[in-house]
């Protein structure tokens, strides 16, 4: 999946460190970043805790409970774009994912708002 995402960037300067960092190293990388874009995950919570600007993407999870806290983040919920099942009814053993409902343009707009003020 990481390789596919990398290939879609069409930018040879994009590198992946997926699976290569300890949690401490990941935290240091996030702390030095200008922006974090990611899904509801431990790294997203690290970004929020480190006050790194964050664009957090949520599917059918309990967003109000798990969203990043603080003022330096934007949460984008797939449910604003398409119907989602309730969080407790998700079958994680299927290939069905819901984040594809979020338009790339909305993620880019959110990212640009942090990078260009």
N, C-alpha and C positions, 0 to 999 in steps of 0.2 A: 504494500500500500504506500509506503514511504517513497519508494522508487517511482511509482506512478505519479504521485503528487509532484515530485521533483521534476519528472519529465514534462509535466504540464506547465511548469513555469517557463520553459523555453529559455532558461538563463543558466549558462554553464557555471556562473559564479555561486549559485545556490548550492550549499553543501548540507549534508545530513550528518547529525551526530546521534541519530536514533539508536538507542541501546548501548551507547558508548560512554555515557557519563554516570557517575555516582549521583545520588540525590544532592550531596553537597556541591558537586561540580555543576549540576543542573541549576541549583539555586544561585550560584555565583554567576552563571551565564544569564539567567533571567534578571538578576539584579543589575547587570550591566547593559541590559537591552533597552532600546528606545521604545519598544512596543512588544507586547506579547499577544498573539492571536492563537486561540486554542479552544478546545472543548472543555466541558465540565470534567475536571481531572485534578489530580494533585498538582501538576505544574501550574494550572490556572490559579489554584489557591496560593501557591508560592508567589506568583506574580502579584496577586492582590495584597498579600502580607508584606511583600517587599516594596509596595507602592509603585510598581512598574505599570505604566499604562497598559490596560488590558481590554481586549475585545473577546468576550467569552460567548461561545456558541452553545446553545442548549437545544436539545431535542425533548423527548417526553420524559424528563426527569422532574424531580420536585424543585423546580427552579427557585421558588421563593425561599426555600430552605437552603439550597446549595449555591445560590448565586454568589459572586464575589462581593464582599462587603467593602465599603469605602466609596470615595468619590472619584477615583481615578480609573474607572472602568465603564464599559458599555456592555450590556447583555443583549444578545440577539436571540430570540426564541423562535424556533421553527414553527411553533403553533400560531404565530402571527401570519404565516404564509400558507399553511395547509393544516388539515385536521390531523390531530395526534391522538394516539391511544392514551389512556390514563397511565401514569407511571407504574402503578402496581400491576398492570396487566401486560407489561412488556415481556416478550419471550426473547431473551438474549441469545438463544441458541440458533436463531434464524439469521439470514443475511439481510433482513429488512432493516434499513436505517432511515432516519428521518431528517437528518441535517441537510440533505440535498435540497430540501424545500427552501432553504435560506439563499436568497440571490447573492451571488458573488459581489455584485455592485453595492449592496448594502454593507457587506463586510469591508469592502474597499473604502466606501464613504466614511465608515466609522474609523478605520485605520488612518485615513488622511486627516481626519479631525484632530487626531493626536499628533501626527507627524508634521502637520503644516499649521497647527494652531487654529 
